Amino acid sequence: MSTGPAGWRPSVAEPHDTGGESVCWLPQVCEDCGRLADDEPPTVCAACGASIDVP
């Protein structure tokens, strides 16, 4: 396996202190197929047509 020119090392990304989304998307996950709904519950899954209700 080649690592590039002699003495070359790939750069390593520094960890970031910023987090991801602060909201929980779990109520928007379809229980039947696992797809994330486009709208807030209550809604219908665009992939399988299952009802996604308010928890």
Biopython code that builds the backbone (N, CA, C, O; Angstrom):
import numpy as np
from Bio.PDB.StructureBuilder import StructureBuilder

atoms = [
    (1, "MET", "N", (0.852, -1.186, 0.000)),
    (1, "MET", "CA", (0.000, 0.000, 0.000)),
    (1, "MET", "C", (0.888, 1.236, 0.000)),
    (1, "MET", "O", (1.799, 1.351, 0.820)),
    (2, "SER", "N", (0.631, 2.135, -0.893)),
    (2, "SER", "CA", (1.410, 3.359, -0.993)),
    (2, "SER", "C", (0.831, 4.449, -0.096)),
    (2, "SER", "O", (-0.383, 4.638, -0.028)),
    (3, "THR", "N", (1.712, 5.154, 0.583)),
    (3, "THR", "CA", (1.264, 6.238, 1.452)),
    (3, "THR", "C", (1.628, 7.600, 0.894)),
    (3, "THR", "O", (1.408, 8.613, 1.558)),
    (4, "GLY", "N", (2.179, 7.650, -0.310)),
    (4, "GLY", "CA", (2.546, 8.918, -0.913)),
    (4, "GLY", "C", (4.035, 9.147, -0.803)),
    (4, "GLY", "O", (4.770, 8.225, -0.450)),
    (5, "PRO", "N", (4.505, 10.352, -1.094)),
    (5, "PRO", "CA", (5.933, 10.666, -1.026)),
    (5, "PRO", "C", (6.493, 10.408, 0.370)),
    (5, "PRO", "O", (5.768, 10.429, 1.365)),
    (6, "ALA", "N", (7.800, 10.166, 0.416)),
    (6, "ALA", "CA", (8.461, 9.904, 1.694)),
    (6, "ALA", "C", (8.210, 11.046, 2.675)),
    (6, "ALA", "O", (8.381, 12.216, 2.331)),
    (7, "GLY", "N", (7.809, 10.710, 3.877)),
    (7, "GLY", "CA", (7.557, 11.714, 4.897)),
    (7, "GLY", "C", (6.172, 12.316, 4.855)),
    (7, "GLY", "O", (5.787, 13.047, 5.768)),
    (8, "TRP", "N", (5.421, 12.024, 3.815)),
    (8, "TRP", "CA", (4.063, 12.563, 3.686)),
    (8, "TRP", "C", (3.113, 11.800, 4.578)),
    (8, "TRP", "O", (3.171, 10.572, 4.653)),
    (9, "ARG", "N", (2.234, 12.525, 5.259)),
    (9, "ARG", "CA", (1.216, 11.906, 6.099)),
    (9, "ARG", "C", (-0.118, 12.585, 5.808)),
    (9, "ARG", "O", (-0.168, 13.801, 5.618)),
    (10, "PRO", "N", (-1.185, 11.816, 5.772)),
    (10, "PRO", "CA", (-2.487, 12.445, 5.529)),
    (10, "PRO", "C", (-2.873, 13.352, 6.686)),
    (10, "PRO", "O", (-2.525, 13.086, 7.836)),
    (11, "SER", "N", (-3.583, 14.409, 6.382)),
    (11, "SER", "CA", (-4.015, 15.313, 7.442)),
    (11, "SER", "C", (-5.145, 14.673, 8.234)),
    (11, "SER", "O", (-5.937, 13.895, 7.702)),
    (12, "VAL", "N", (-5.202, 15.010, 9.496)),
    (12, "VAL", "CA", (-6.234, 14.485, 10.373)),
    (12, "VAL", "C", (-7.121, 15.652, 10.786)),
    (12, "VAL", "O", (-6.639, 16.672, 11.279)),
    (13, "ALA", "N", (-8.408, 15.488, 10.580)),
    (13, "ALA", "CA", (-9.352, 16.552, 10.934)),
    (13, "ALA", "C", (-9.421, 16.706, 12.447)),
    (13, "ALA", "O", (-9.467, 15.724, 13.187)),
    (14, "GLU", "N", (-9.426, 17.923, 12.877)),
    (14, "GLU", "CA", (-9.560, 18.204, 14.306)),
    (14, "GLU", "C", (-11.018, 18.044, 14.720)),
    (14, "GLU", "O", (-11.910, 18.406, 13.953)),
    (15, "PRO", "N", (-11.280, 17.519, 15.896)),
    (15, "PRO", "CA", (-12.670, 17.395, 16.346)),
    (15, "PRO", "C", (-13.315, 18.760, 16.540)),
    (15, "PRO", "O", (-12.652, 19.721, 16.932)),
    (16, "HIS", "N", (-14.593, 18.835, 16.267)),
    (16, "HIS", "CA", (-15.327, 20.092, 16.410)),
    (16, "HIS", "C", (-16.179, 20.047, 17.670)),
    (16, "HIS", "O", (-16.672, 18.990, 18.062)),
    (17, "ASP", "N", (-16.345, 21.189, 18.290)),
    (17, "ASP", "CA", (-17.181, 21.285, 19.473)),
    (17, "ASP", "C", (-18.648, 21.517, 19.124)),
    (17, "ASP", "O", (-19.512, 21.458, 19.999)),
    (18, "THR", "N", (-18.933, 21.782, 17.845)),
    (18, "THR", "CA", (-20.311, 22.040, 17.459)),
    (18, "THR", "C", (-21.073, 20.730, 17.362)),
    (18, "THR", "O", (-20.544, 19.722, 16.893)),
    (19, "GLY", "N", (-22.312, 20.756, 17.807)),
    (19, "GLY", "CA", (-23.139, 19.558, 17.773)),
    (19, "GLY", "C", (-23.991, 19.511, 16.525)),
    (19, "GLY", "O", (-23.903, 20.378, 15.655)),
    (20, "GLY", "N", (-24.805, 18.496, 16.454)),
    (20, "GLY", "CA", (-25.713, 18.344, 15.325)),
    (20, "GLY", "C", (-27.042, 19.013, 15.616)),
    (20, "GLY", "O", (-27.111, 20.034, 16.301)),
    (21, "GLU", "N", (-28.078, 18.425, 15.089)),
    (21, "GLU", "CA", (-29.418, 18.954, 15.297)),
    (21, "GLU", "C", (-29.800, 18.877, 16.770)),
    (21, "GLU", "O", (-29.493, 17.899, 17.451)),
    (22, "SER", "N", (-30.463, 19.902, 17.247)),
    (22, "SER", "CA", (-30.845, 19.927, 18.655)),
    (22, "SER", "C", (-32.223, 19.327, 18.898)),
    (22, "SER", "O", (-32.627, 19.143, 20.046)),
    (23, "VAL", "N", (-32.936, 19.025, 17.838)),
    (23, "VAL", "CA", (-34.281, 18.464, 17.985)),
    (23, "VAL", "C", (-34.240, 16.957, 17.828)),
    (23, "VAL", "O", (-33.304, 16.409, 17.245)),
    (24, "CYS", "N", (-35.244, 16.298, 18.341)),
    (24, "CYS", "CA", (-35.348, 14.852, 18.187)),
    (24, "CYS", "C", (-36.259, 14.541, 17.006)),
    (24, "CYS", "O", (-37.412, 14.973, 16.978)),
    (25, "TRP", "N", (-35.752, 13.801, 16.040)),
    (25, "TRP", "CA", (-36.511, 13.459, 14.838)),
    (25, "TRP", "C", (-37.313, 12.173, 15.015)),
    (25, "TRP", "O", (-38.058, 11.793, 14.112)),
    (26, "LEU", "N", (-37.182, 11.494, 16.152)),
    (26, "LEU", "CA", (-37.835, 10.213, 16.355)),
    (26, "LEU", "C", (-39.342, 10.221, 16.100)),
    (26, "LEU", "O", (-39.848, 9.264, 15.514)),
    (27, "PRO", "N", (-40.091, 11.262, 16.515)),
    (27, "PRO", "CA", (-41.541, 11.248, 16.235)),
    (27, "PRO", "C", (-41.875, 11.270, 14.748)),
    (27, "PRO", "O", (-42.999, 10.935, 14.373)),
    (28, "GLN", "N", (-40.930, 11.654, 13.889)),
    (28, "GLN", "CA", (-41.179, 11.723, 12.456)),
    (28, "GLN", "C", (-40.755, 10.458, 11.718)),
    (28, "GLN", "O", (-40.884, 10.395, 10.495)),
    (29, "VAL", "N", (-40.248, 9.443, 12.432)),
    (29, "VAL", "CA", (-39.822, 8.209, 11.795)),
    (29, "VAL", "C", (-41.017, 7.273, 11.642)),
    (29, "VAL", "O", (-41.742, 7.016, 12.603)),
    (30, "CYS", "N", (-41.213, 6.773, 10.441)),
    (30, "CYS", "CA", (-42.313, 5.839, 10.176)),
    (30, "CYS", "C", (-42.001, 4.500, 10.845)),
    (30, "CYS", "O", (-40.938, 3.924, 10.618)),
    (31, "GLU", "N", (-42.919, 4.009, 11.661)),
    (31, "GLU", "CA", (-42.716, 2.743, 12.354)),
    (31, "GLU", "C", (-42.751, 1.558, 11.390)),
    (31, "GLU", "O", (-42.167, 0.515, 11.681)),
    (32, "ASP", "N", (-43.422, 1.699, 10.254)),
    (32, "ASP", "CA", (-43.542, 0.590, 9.309)),
    (32, "ASP", "C", (-42.324, 0.433, 8.407)),
    (32, "ASP", "O", (-41.875, -0.689, 8.175)),
    (33, "CYS", "N", (-41.779, 1.537, 7.894)),
    (33, "CYS", "CA", (-40.667, 1.409, 6.938)),
    (33, "CYS", "C", (-39.387, 2.129, 7.363)),
    (33, "CYS", "O", (-38.334, 1.921, 6.761)),
    (34, "GLY", "N", (-39.469, 2.977, 8.399)),
    (34, "GLY", "CA", (-38.266, 3.655, 8.896)),
    (34, "GLY", "C", (-37.929, 4.965, 8.204)),
    (34, "GLY", "O", (-36.938, 5.606, 8.555)),
    (35, "ARG", "N", (-38.726, 5.373, 7.237)),
    (35, "ARG", "CA", (-38.457, 6.627, 6.523)),
    (35, "ARG", "C", (-38.778, 7.819, 7.418)),
    (35, "ARG", "O", (-39.706, 7.772, 8.225)),
    (36, "LEU", "N", (-38.007, 8.875, 7.265)),
    (36, "LEU", "CA", (-38.255, 10.120, 7.987)),
    (36, "LEU", "C", (-39.321, 10.905, 7.239)),
    (36, "LEU", "O", (-39.173, 11.189, 6.051)),
    (37, "ALA", "N", (-40.402, 11.258, 7.943)),
    (37, "ALA", "CA", (-41.514, 11.984, 7.324)),
    (37, "ALA", "C", (-41.090, 13.409, 6.971)),
    (37, "ALA", "O", (-40.236, 14.000, 7.632)),
    (38, "ASP", "N", (-41.696, 13.938, 5.931)),
    (38, "ASP", "CA", (-41.405, 15.300, 5.498)),
    (38, "ASP", "C", (-42.051, 16.345, 6.399)),
    (38, "ASP", "O", (-41.565, 17.471, 6.499)),
    (39, "ASP", "N", (-43.150, 15.970, 7.057)),
    (39, "ASP", "CA", (-43.909, 16.906, 7.888)),
    (39, "ASP", "C", (-44.005, 16.410, 9.323)),
    (39, "ASP", "O", (-43.777, 15.235, 9.610)),
    (40, "GLU", "N", (-44.345, 17.326, 10.210)),
    (40, "GLU", "CA", (-44.560, 16.979, 11.619)),
    (40, "GLU", "C", (-45.799, 16.096, 11.739)),
    (40, "GLU", "O", (-46.759, 16.275, 10.988)),
    (41, "PRO", "N", (-45.791, 15.140, 12.677)),
    (41, "PRO", "CA", (-47.001, 14.341, 12.913)),
    (41, "PRO", "C", (-48.131, 15.218, 13.430)),
    (41, "PRO", "O", (-47.851, 16.236, 14.063)),
    (42, "PRO", "N", (-49.368, 14.884, 13.197)),
    (42, "PRO", "CA", (-49.830, 13.712, 12.463)),
    (42, "PRO", "C", (-49.679, 13.913, 10.959)),
    (42, "PRO", "O", (-49.971, 14.986, 10.431)),
    (43, "THR", "N", (-49.225, 12.875, 10.284)),
    (43, "THR", "CA", (-49.027, 12.912, 8.841)),
    (43, "THR", "C", (-49.074, 11.489, 8.303)),
    (43, "THR", "O", (-49.316, 10.542, 9.052)),
    (44, "VAL", "N", (-48.844, 11.344, 7.018)),
    (44, "VAL", "CA", (-48.808, 10.040, 6.368)),
    (44, "VAL", "C", (-47.437, 9.874, 5.738)),
    (44, "VAL", "O", (-46.903, 10.813, 5.147)),
    (45, "CYS", "N", (-46.860, 8.673, 5.864)),
    (45, "CYS", "CA", (-45.563, 8.391, 5.280)),
    (45, "CYS", "C", (-45.645, 8.434, 3.761)),
    (45, "CYS", "O", (-46.508, 7.796, 3.158)),
    (46, "ALA", "N", (-44.740, 9.191, 3.149)),
    (46, "ALA", "CA", (-44.737, 9.321, 1.691)),
    (46, "ALA", "C", (-44.258, 8.034, 1.016)),
    (46, "ALA", "O", (-44.563, 7.808, -0.155)),
    (47, "ALA", "N", (-43.517, 7.194, 1.730)),
    (47, "ALA", "CA", (-42.981, 5.978, 1.135)),
    (47, "ALA", "C", (-43.975, 4.813, 1.156)),
    (47, "ALA", "O", (-44.151, 4.122, 0.152)),
    (48, "CYS", "N", (-44.627, 4.599, 2.314)),
    (48, "CYS", "CA", (-45.487, 3.406, 2.425)),
    (48, "CYS", "C", (-46.944, 3.722, 2.726)),
    (48, "CYS", "O", (-47.783, 2.821, 2.695)),
    (49, "GLY", "N", (-47.270, 4.993, 3.019)),
    (49, "GLY", "CA", (-48.640, 5.382, 3.267)),
    (49, "GLY", "C", (-49.139, 5.158, 4.686)),
    (49, "GLY", "O", (-50.310, 5.400, 4.980)),
    (50, "ALA", "N", (-48.251, 4.694, 5.573)),
    (50, "ALA", "CA", (-48.661, 4.453, 6.965)),
    (50, "ALA", "C", (-48.916, 5.778, 7.676)),
    (50, "ALA", "O", (-48.310, 6.802, 7.361)),
    (51, "SER", "N", (-49.806, 5.732, 8.619)),
    (51, "SER", "CA", (-50.120, 6.914, 9.431)),
    (51, "SER", "C", (-49.034, 7.115, 10.471)),
    (51, "SER", "O", (-48.642, 6.169, 11.155)),
    (52, "ILE", "N", (-48.544, 8.344, 10.593)),
    (52, "ILE", "CA", (-47.561, 8.702, 11.611)),
    (52, "ILE", "C", (-48.276, 9.661, 12.559)),
    (52, "ILE", "O", (-48.539, 10.815, 12.221)),
    (53, "ASP", "N", (-48.577, 9.165, 13.731)),
    (53, "ASP", "CA", (-49.360, 9.925, 14.701)),
    (53, "ASP", "C", (-48.475, 10.631, 15.715)),
    (53, "ASP", "O", (-47.296, 10.306, 15.859)),
    (54, "VAL", "N", (-49.050, 11.592, 16.410)),
    (54, "VAL", "CA", (-48.352, 12.302, 17.464)),
    (54, "VAL", "C", (-48.111, 11.313, 18.621)),
    (54, "VAL", "O", (-49.048, 10.655, 19.072)),
    (55, "PRO", "N", (-46.870, 11.208, 19.098)),
    (55, "PRO", "CA", (-46.597, 10.255, 20.202)),
    (55, "PRO", "C", (-47.293, 10.629, 21.488)),
    (55, "PRO", "O", (-47.157, 9.928, 22.491)),
]
sb = StructureBuilder()
sb.init_structure("model")
sb.init_model(0)
sb.init_chain("A")
sb.init_seg("    ")
for serial, (resi, resn, name, xyz) in enumerate(atoms, 1):
    if name == "N":
        sb.init_residue(resn, " ", resi, " ")
    sb.init_atom(name, np.array(xyz, "f"), 0.0, 1.0, " ", f" {name:<3s}", serial, name[0])
structure = sb.get_structure()
